[in-house]
Amino acid sequence: MNQPAASKSPAILVTFALVILYNALYWPGKFLHWPEAFYPEVAKHWKLITFLEFLAIASLAVDIIVQFDRFPKREAQLRVVTTAVLGALLVLRFILGVMDLYMRGEVGG
């Protein structure tokens, strides 16, 4: 069939960029303490940030599902792999975040 080209929404592209940038700052901030001010601020608002990140990754996944056949093959594969890696990092961050909450005594009454 003759399908139209995929619409490349600026909101989706910005969401990709923001989630990748957030991950690029989060992991060095957590384990290497660089940049110094980033991780403590994220830790204060961990629940809200994790929820917003979940919404962002879910919207990326839905965009891929809806428009998968419209993307060129290489771009579709890149988007799937990138979204899968970001989703796996979200799950890992969620597990580590719950562990941090438990260690601080905020879970389990």
GROMACS elastic network, one bead per residue, 0.5 to 0.9 nm:
[ bonds ]
;  ai    aj funct       b0    kb
    3     6     6  0.87035   500
    3    69     6  0.82174   500
    3    70     6  0.66195   500
    4     7     6  0.86102   500
    4    70     6  0.66893   500
    5     8     6  0.89050   500
    5    70     6  0.53259   500
    5    71     6  0.67566   500
    5    72     6  0.85481   500
    6     9     6  0.89738   500
    6    67     6  0.61752   500
    6    68     6  0.82359   500
    6    69     6  0.82407   500
    6    71     6  0.55012   500
    6    72     6  0.85925   500
    7    67     6  0.81195   500
    7    70     6  0.83960   500
    7    71     6  0.87681   500
    8    11     6  0.85958   500
    8    12     6  0.74076   500
    8    13     6  0.74007   500
    9    12     6  0.53817   500
    9    13     6  0.65120   500
    9    14     6  0.87147   500
   10    13     6  0.50716   500
   10    14     6  0.59892   500
   10    15     6  0.84039   500
   11    14     6  0.51366   500
   11    15     6  0.60299   500
   11    16     6  0.86506   500
   12    16     6  0.62207   500
   12    17     6  0.86512   500
   12    56     6  0.87686   500
   12    59     6  0.78895   500
   12    60     6  0.66294   500
   12    63     6  0.78834   500
   13    16     6  0.51155   500
   13    17     6  0.62978   500
   13    18     6  0.86918   500
   14    18     6  0.60407   500
   14    19     6  0.85577   500
   15    18     6  0.51193   500
   15    19     6  0.60934   500
   15    20     6  0.84408   500
   15    56     6  0.65047   500
   15    57     6  0.82705   500
   15    59     6  0.87650   500
   15    60     6  0.77259   500
   16    19     6  0.54229   500
   16    20     6  0.61324   500
   16    21     6  0.85289   500
   16    56     6  0.82702   500
   16    57     6  0.83152   500
   16    60     6  0.75101   500
   16    82     6  0.86911   500
   16    83     6  0.83904   500
   17    20     6  0.52262   500
   17    21     6  0.60207   500
   17    22     6  0.85140   500
   18    21     6  0.50144   500
   18    22     6  0.59734   500
   18    23     6  0.85701   500
   19    23     6  0.62086   500
   19    24     6  0.85453   500
   19    53     6  0.71660   500
   19    56     6  0.76141   500
   19    57     6  0.79726   500
   19    86     6  0.76657   500
   20    23     6  0.51723   500
   20    24     6  0.61269   500
   20    25     6  0.87319   500
   20    86     6  0.76029   500
   21    25     6  0.62931   500
   21    26     6  0.85206   500
   22    25     6  0.52329   500
   22    26     6  0.58866   500
   22    27     6  0.87106   500
   23    27     6  0.61389   500
   23    28     6  0.86750   500
   23    86     6  0.81541   500
   23    89     6  0.80078   500
   24    27     6  0.62997   500
   24    28     6  0.70912   500
   24    29     6  0.88055   500
   25    28     6  0.59392   500
   25    29     6  0.60224   500
   25    30     6  0.87031   500
   25    34     6  0.79624   500
   25    35     6  0.73318   500
   25    38     6  0.73397   500
   25    39     6  0.81897   500
   26    29     6  0.50208   500
   26    30     6  0.60636   500
   26    31     6  0.87280   500
   26    34     6  0.88983   500
   26    35     6  0.88791   500
   26    38     6  0.73378   500
   26    39     6  0.63461   500
   26    42     6  0.81357   500
   27    30     6  0.51744   500
   27    31     6  0.62598   500
   27    32     6  0.78674   500
   27    33     6  0.88971   500
   27    34     6  0.89325   500
   27    39     6  0.86098   500
   28    31     6  0.54202   500
   28    33     6  0.62675   500
   28    34     6  0.56091   500
   28    35     6  0.73909   500
   28    39     6  0.87150   500
   29    32     6  0.56301   500
   29    35     6  0.55924   500
   29    36     6  0.65544   500
   29    37     6  0.81608   500
   29    38     6  0.62666   500
   29    39     6  0.50801   500
   29    40     6  0.84473   500
   30    33     6  0.57147   500
   30    34     6  0.77947   500
   30    38     6  0.87373   500
   30    39     6  0.58579   500
   30    40     6  0.85736   500
   31    34     6  0.81225   500
   32    35     6  0.82978   500
   32    36     6  0.87396   500
   33    36     6  0.51872   500
   33    37     6  0.83092   500
   33    38     6  0.84131   500
   33    39     6  0.73556   500
   34    37     6  0.78321   500
   34    38     6  0.76678   500
   34    39     6  0.82366   500
   35    38     6  0.57366   500
   35    39     6  0.76354   500
   36    39     6  0.68807   500
   36    40     6  0.78131   500
   37    40     6  0.60423   500
   37    41     6  0.66285   500
   38    41     6  0.55625   500
   38    42     6  0.63686   500
   38    43     6  0.87993   500
   39    43     6  0.60156   500
   39    44     6  0.86795   500
   40    43     6  0.50307   500
   40    44     6  0.64058   500
   41    44     6  0.52565   500
   41    45     6  0.68130   500
   41    46     6  0.84953   500
   42    45     6  0.53836   500
   42    46     6  0.55587   500
   42    49     6  0.73437   500
   43    47     6  0.85077   500
   43    97     6  0.83600   500
   44    47     6  0.84727   500
   45    48     6  0.56917   500
   45    49     6  0.62084   500
   45    50     6  0.85910   500
   46    49     6  0.52690   500
   46    50     6  0.59732   500
   46    51     6  0.85514   500
   46    97     6  0.74391   500
   47    50     6  0.52509   500
   47    51     6  0.62232   500
   47    52     6  0.87145   500
   47    97     6  0.85811   500
   48    51     6  0.51559   500
   48    52     6  0.62080   500
   48    53     6  0.85572   500
   49    52     6  0.51091   500
   49    53     6  0.60323   500
   49    54     6  0.85110   500
   50    53     6  0.50226   500
   50    54     6  0.60870   500
   50    55     6  0.86828   500
   50    90     6  0.76244   500
   50    93     6  0.82303   500
   50    94     6  0.72473   500
   51    54     6  0.50390   500
   51    55     6  0.63653   500
   51    56     6  0.87244   500
   52    55     6  0.50896   500
   52    56     6  0.62340   500
   52    57     6  0.87294   500
   53    57     6  0.61549   500
   53    58     6  0.84177   500
   53    90     6  0.75678   500
   54    57     6  0.52557   500
   54    58     6  0.59896   500
   54    59     6  0.85401   500
   54    87     6  0.81126   500
   54    90     6  0.73064   500
   55    58     6  0.50581   500
   55    59     6  0.61227   500
   55    60     6  0.86532   500
   56    59     6  0.51918   500
   56    60     6  0.63422   500
   56    61     6  0.87623   500
   57    61     6  0.61939   500
   57    62     6  0.86280   500
   57    83     6  0.68681   500
   57    86     6  0.72028   500
   57    87     6  0.65417   500
   57    90     6  0.86065   500
   58    61     6  0.50523   500
   58    62     6  0.61555   500
   58    63     6  0.85814   500
   58    87     6  0.85719   500
   59    62     6  0.50734   500
   59    63     6  0.61173   500
   59    64     6  0.86360   500
   60    63     6  0.51393   500
   60    64     6  0.63183   500
   60    65     6  0.87363   500
   60    79     6  0.85684   500
   60    83     6  0.68294   500
   61    64     6  0.51351   500
   61    65     6  0.62246   500
   61    66     6  0.86700   500
   61    79     6  0.88272   500
   61    80     6  0.78509   500
   61    83     6  0.66362   500
   61    84     6  0.85143   500
   62    65     6  0.50206   500
   62    66     6  0.60752   500
   62    67     6  0.85022   500
   63    66     6  0.52437   500
   63    67     6  0.60239   500
   63    68     6  0.78724   500
   64    67     6  0.53522   500
   64    68     6  0.51307   500
   64    69     6  0.88957   500
   64    71     6  0.87663   500
   64    76     6  0.74867   500
   64    79     6  0.71755   500
   64    80     6  0.70651   500
   64    83     6  0.88401   500
   65    68     6  0.54575   500
   65    69     6  0.86093   500
   66    69     6  0.81407   500
   66    70     6  0.88280   500
   67    70     6  0.52997   500
   67    71     6  0.66634   500
   67    76     6  0.88540   500
   68    71     6  0.56868   500
   68    72     6  0.85705   500
   68    73     6  0.86928   500
   68    76     6  0.61591   500
   69    72     6  0.77747   500
   69    73     6  0.82142   500
   69    76     6  0.80527   500
   70    73     6  0.87600   500
   70    76     6  0.84958   500
   71    74     6  0.80744   500
   71    75     6  0.61688   500
   71    76     6  0.54471   500
   72    75     6  0.53935   500
   72    76     6  0.60734   500
   72    77     6  0.86773   500
   73    76     6  0.51462   500
   73    77     6  0.62409   500
   73    78     6  0.86604   500
   74    77     6  0.52331   500
   74    78     6  0.62139   500
   74    79     6  0.86845   500
   75    78     6  0.50128   500
   75    79     6  0.61015   500
   75    80     6  0.85621   500
   76    79     6  0.51795   500
   76    80     6  0.61657   500
   76    81     6  0.86452   500
   77    80     6  0.51291   500
   77    81     6  0.61261   500
   77    82     6  0.84599   500
   78    81     6  0.52724   500
   78    82     6  0.59865   500
   78    83     6  0.84522   500
   79    82     6  0.51333   500
   79    83     6  0.59594   500
   79    84     6  0.84043   500
   80    83     6  0.52474   500
   80    84     6  0.60399   500
   80    85     6  0.86134   500
   81    84     6  0.50692   500
   81    85     6  0.61478   500
   81    86     6  0.85669   500
   82    85     6  0.52047   500
   82    86     6  0.61504   500
   82    87     6  0.85269   500
   83    86     6  0.50352   500
   83    87     6  0.59932   500
   83    88     6  0.85411   500
   84    87     6  0.50112   500
   84    88     6  0.61383   500
   84    89     6  0.86002   500
   85    88     6  0.50742   500
   85    89     6  0.61777   500
   85    90     6  0.85856   500
   86    89     6  0.50685   500
   86    90     6  0.61804   500
   86    91     6  0.87608   500
   87    91     6  0.63362   500
   87    92     6  0.86658   500
   88    91     6  0.51289   500
   88    92     6  0.62056   500
   88    93     6  0.85317   500
   89    92     6  0.50055   500
   89    93     6  0.59660   500
   89    94     6  0.84415   500
   90    93     6  0.50090   500
   90    94     6  0.60326   500
   90    95     6  0.86340   500
   91    95     6  0.62626   500
   91    96     6  0.86597   500
   92    95     6  0.51694   500
   92    96     6  0.62060   500
   92    97     6  0.84530   500
   93    96     6  0.50865   500
   93    97     6  0.58794   500
   93    98     6  0.85441   500
   94    98     6  0.61685   500
   94    99     6  0.85561   500
   95    98     6  0.52661   500
   95    99     6  0.62523   500
   95   100     6  0.87011   500
   96   100     6  0.61705   500
   96   101     6  0.86652   500
   97   100     6  0.50106   500
   97   101     6  0.62228   500
   97   102     6  0.85794   500
   98   101     6  0.50123   500
   98   102     6  0.61211   500
   98   103     6  0.85723   500
   98   107     6  0.80606   500
   99   102     6  0.50191   500
   99   103     6  0.61055   500
   99   104     6  0.86309   500
  100   103     6  0.50627   500
  100   104     6  0.62372   500
  100   105     6  0.86591   500
  100   106     6  0.87932   500
  101   104     6  0.51882   500
  101   105     6  0.63146   500
  101   106     6  0.52661   500
  101   107     6  0.60573   500
  102   105     6  0.50503   500
  102   106     6  0.57278   500
  102   108     6  0.72708   500
  103   106     6  0.76540   500
  103   107     6  0.82933   500
  104   107     6  0.80291   500
  105   108     6  0.73769   500
  105   109     6  0.76650   500
  106   109     6  0.72199   500
